[in-house]
Amino acid sequence: MPAVSELILLNRQRTRAVNLPLLRRIAHLLLRERFGLNAYALGVHLVGAPEMSRMNRQFLNHDGCTDVLTFDHGGPAAPLPSRRGSRSRSPTGELPSCGNAETESTTGGLHGEIFICVDTALAQARQFRSTWQSELVRYLVHGALHLRGYDDVQPSARRVMKREENRLLRLLSRQMSFKRLHSVRGASSARRESKSLSLEQIGPQT
């Protein structure tokens, strides 16, 4: 059966207007060229601080907001959320995602969801003297690495994951301008666009 890939982008926040077509291209570059995937089913959800705080409490029993939550729907166990902690300290209470980076084939599938908080991207961009667009892509890469089997629970594994995260972010930044993720249109237009551009079906891969 020919490989079929599905990418879902949903924007449920009003903090920043996001260029969803560009974010979709960045996600495809990551999945196809950098991971070498022929088949995947990925949902990327852009949310605000209130929704992320509710999810953080519901799934991790943590108070407050966080930057990214990842749910692996392709593992043998029930989907588990994974959280990327602050770069200035070690994350606590993190649940590892399902999967195994050492045994998963580079042409194997990927099936999961990544929830990204745009409010946290803005806050961490100020803290680390970055841009919220770069932070947003970093969260996307971080979540995708979890879906590929990486974890950052132990310090040694965290260092490996951080090096790969930084490497992929540099490569993607050379191919795409992250600054263009700030849509020139208003937030309401971006939200309307998310409904029409949220689902993309990719035909047989050659």
C-alpha positions in Angstrom: 0.0 0.0 0.0 1.4 3.4 -0.9 2.5 5.6 2.0 0.1 8.3 3.0 0.9 11.2 5.3 -1.4 13.5 7.2 -0.6 16.8 8.9 -3.2 18.7 10.9 -2.6 22.3 12.0 -5.0 24.0 14.4 -4.7 27.5 15.7 -6.8 28.1 18.9 -5.0 31.2 20.3 -5.2 34.9 19.7 -1.9 36.1 21.1 -0.1 36.1 17.7 -1.2 35.7 14.1 0.7 32.7 12.8 1.6 32.0 9.2 0.1 28.5 9.1 1.2 27.6 5.5 4.8 28.4 6.4 4.6 26.4 9.6 3.2 23.5 7.6 6.1 23.6 5.2 8.6 23.7 8.1 6.9 20.6 9.7 7.0 18.8 6.4 10.7 19.6 6.0 11.4 18.2 9.5 9.4 15.1 9.0 10.3 14.2 5.4 13.9 15.5 4.9 15.3 15.5 8.4 13.6 12.4 9.7 13.3 10.6 6.4 9.7 9.6 7.1 7.5 8.3 4.3 4.3 8.0 6.4 3.2 10.0 9.4 0.1 11.4 11.1 0.8 14.5 13.1 -1.5 17.1 14.7 0.1 20.4 15.7 -2.1 22.6 18.0 -1.3 26.2 18.8 -3.0 27.2 22.0 -3.0 30.0 24.6 -1.9 29.9 28.2 -5.3 29.1 29.7 -5.8 26.0 27.6 -2.2 24.8 28.1 -2.6 25.3 31.9 -5.7 23.2 31.9 -4.0 20.4 30.0 -0.9 20.6 32.2 -3.1 20.1 35.2 -5.2 17.4 33.6 -2.4 15.2 32.1 0.6 16.0 34.3 -1.0 17.2 37.5 1.1 20.3 37.3 -0.1 23.8 38.1 0.6 26.7 35.7 1.4 26.8 32.0 4.1 25.0 30.1 5.6 25.4 26.6 4.8 22.1 24.8 3.0 18.8 25.4 3.5 15.8 23.2 1.1 12.8 22.9 2.4 9.7 21.2 -0.4 7.7 19.6 1.9 5.2 17.9 3.3 3.4 20.9 2.2 0.1 22.5 0.9 1.9 25.6 -1.7 4.5 26.1 -0.8 8.0 24.8 1.4 9.8 27.3 2.1 13.6 27.4 5.7 14.8 27.5 6.8 18.2 28.6 9.8 20.3 27.6 11.0 22.1 30.7 12.7 25.5 30.9 16.2 25.6 29.4 17.5 27.2 32.5 16.6 24.3 34.8 15.9 20.6 34.8 12.3 19.5 34.1 10.6 17.7 37.0 7.9 15.1 36.8 8.1 14.7 33.1 6.4 11.7 31.5 8.5 10.1 28.7 6.8 9.6 25.3 6.3 6.1 23.9 8.7 4.7 21.2 12.3 4.0 20.9 14.8 6.0 18.9 17.3 3.2 18.6 14.9 0.6 17.2 12.6 2.8 15.1 13.3 2.7 11.4 14.1 6.0 9.7 11.4 5.1 7.2 8.9 4.1 9.9 5.8 6.0 10.8 5.1 8.7 13.3 1.6 9.2 14.9 1.0 11.8 17.6 0.0 15.3 18.6 2.0 18.3 19.7 0.4 21.1 21.7 2.4 24.4 21.6 1.7 27.4 23.8 2.3 30.7 21.9 2.2 32.7 25.1 5.1 30.7 26.6 7.0 31.2 23.3 6.7 34.9 23.7 7.8 34.8 27.4 10.8 32.5 26.7 11.9 34.5 23.7 12.3 37.5 26.0 14.1 35.5 28.6 16.5 33.8 26.2 16.8 36.8 23.8 15.4 34.9 20.9 12.2 35.4 18.9 8.8 33.9 19.5 8.9 32.4 16.0 12.1 30.6 16.7 10.8 29.3 20.0 7.7 28.0 18.3 9.8 26.0 15.8 11.9 24.8 18.7 8.8 23.5 20.5 7.8 21.7 17.3 11.2 20.1 16.9 11.2 19.1 20.6 7.8 17.5 20.4 8.7 15.7 17.2 11.9 14.3 18.8 9.8 12.9 21.6 7.6 11.1 19.0 10.8 9.7 17.5 11.7 8.1 20.8 14.0 10.8 22.4 13.5 11.6 26.1 14.9 14.2 28.4 14.2 12.6 31.8 17.8 11.7 32.6 20.6 14.3 32.3 22.6 12.3 29.7 19.5 11.7 27.5 18.6 15.3 27.9 22.0 16.4 26.6 21.6 14.1 23.6 18.1 15.4 22.8 19.2 19.1 23.3 22.1 18.7 20.8 19.8 17.1 18.2 17.2 19.8 18.8 19.7 22.6 18.3 21.1 20.8 15.2 17.7 20.5 13.6 16.7 24.0 14.4 19.9 25.3 12.7 19.2 23.3 9.6 15.6 24.4 9.4 16.5 28.0 9.9 18.8 27.8 6.8 15.9 26.6 4.7 13.1 28.8 6.0 12.8 32.3 7.5 11.3 31.8 10.9 10.5 35.5 11.1 7.9 35.1 8.4 5.9 32.9 10.8 4.4 36.2 12.1 1.5 36.5 9.7 0.9 40.0 8.2 -2.8 39.4 8.5 -4.8 39.8 11.7 -5.4 37.1 14.3 -9.0 36.6 13.2 -7.9 36.0 9.6 -5.3 33.5 10.8 -7.9 31.6 12.9 -10.3 31.4 9.9 -7.4 30.2 7.7 -6.6 27.4 10.2 -10.0 25.9 9.5 -9.4 25.6 5.7 -5.7 24.7 5.9 -5.8 22.5 9.0 -5.9 19.1 7.1 -3.5 18.1 4.4 -3.6 14.7 2.7 -0.4 13.8 0.9 -0.8 11.2 -1.9 1.5 8.3 -2.7 5.1 9.0 -2.0 7.6 8.4 -4.8 
